Amino acid sequence: MVMSLADAVMVWESFSRTELILLGSIGEADDIGGVVAFLCTKNAKRVNVQRMEASGGIFL
């Protein structure tokens, strides 16, 4: 069965945003601070990324 775009939008909007996030909450500045602090250390010298996701999993 193929769902119409209008039906897909209705299903999407029926979820609260936190229900769609794997960790159950949107990433806040305090959550990201630890990642930024780590990336500024010598231990992160071999980390090569183009984009690091810190959204709580909403885009996974």
MODELLER restraints for C-alpha pairs under 7 A, 6 or more apart:
rsr = mdl.restraints
at = mdl.atoms
rsr.add(forms.Gaussian(group=physical.xy_distance, feature=features.Distance(at['CA:18:A'], at['CA:24:A']), mean=5.10, stdev=0.5))
rsr.add(forms.Gaussian(group=physical.xy_distance, feature=features.Distance(at['CA:18:A'], at['CA:25:A']), mean=5.38, stdev=0.5))
rsr.add(forms.Gaussian(group=physical.xy_distance, feature=features.Distance(at['CA:18:A'], at['CA:26:A']), mean=6.96, stdev=0.5))
rsr.add(forms.Gaussian(group=physical.xy_distance, feature=features.Distance(at['CA:20:A'], at['CA:58:A']), mean=6.17, stdev=0.5))
rsr.add(forms.Gaussian(group=physical.xy_distance, feature=features.Distance(at['CA:21:A'], at['CA:56:A']), mean=6.19, stdev=0.5))
rsr.add(forms.Gaussian(group=physical.xy_distance, feature=features.Distance(at['CA:21:A'], at['CA:57:A']), mean=5.25, stdev=0.5))
rsr.add(forms.Gaussian(group=physical.xy_distance, feature=features.Distance(at['CA:21:A'], at['CA:58:A']), mean=4.28, stdev=0.5))
rsr.add(forms.Gaussian(group=physical.xy_distance, feature=features.Distance(at['CA:22:A'], at['CA:56:A']), mean=6.51, stdev=0.5))
rsr.add(forms.Gaussian(group=physical.xy_distance, feature=features.Distance(at['CA:22:A'], at['CA:57:A']), mean=4.99, stdev=0.5))
rsr.add(forms.Gaussian(group=physical.xy_distance, feature=features.Distance(at['CA:22:A'], at['CA:58:A']), mean=6.40, stdev=0.5))
rsr.add(forms.Gaussian(group=physical.xy_distance, feature=features.Distance(at['CA:23:A'], at['CA:56:A']), mean=5.35, stdev=0.5))
rsr.add(forms.Gaussian(group=physical.xy_distance, feature=features.Distance(at['CA:23:A'], at['CA:57:A']), mean=6.21, stdev=0.5))
rsr.add(forms.Gaussian(group=physical.xy_distance, feature=features.Distance(at['CA:25:A'], at['CA:56:A']), mean=6.12, stdev=0.5))
rsr.add(forms.Gaussian(group=physical.xy_distance, feature=features.Distance(at['CA:26:A'], at['CA:55:A']), mean=5.75, stdev=0.5))
rsr.add(forms.Gaussian(group=physical.xy_distance, feature=features.Distance(at['CA:26:A'], at['CA:56:A']), mean=5.34, stdev=0.5))
rsr.add(forms.Gaussian(group=physical.xy_distance, feature=features.Distance(at['CA:27:A'], at['CA:54:A']), mean=6.09, stdev=0.5))
rsr.add(forms.Gaussian(group=physical.xy_distance, feature=features.Distance(at['CA:27:A'], at['CA:55:A']), mean=4.68, stdev=0.5))
rsr.add(forms.Gaussian(group=physical.xy_distance, feature=features.Distance(at['CA:27:A'], at['CA:56:A']), mean=5.17, stdev=0.5))
rsr.add(forms.Gaussian(group=physical.xy_distance, feature=features.Distance(at['CA:32:A'], at['CA:54:A']), mean=6.43, stdev=0.5))
rsr.add(forms.Gaussian(group=physical.xy_distance, feature=features.Distance(at['CA:38:A'], at['CA:44:A']), mean=6.55, stdev=0.5))
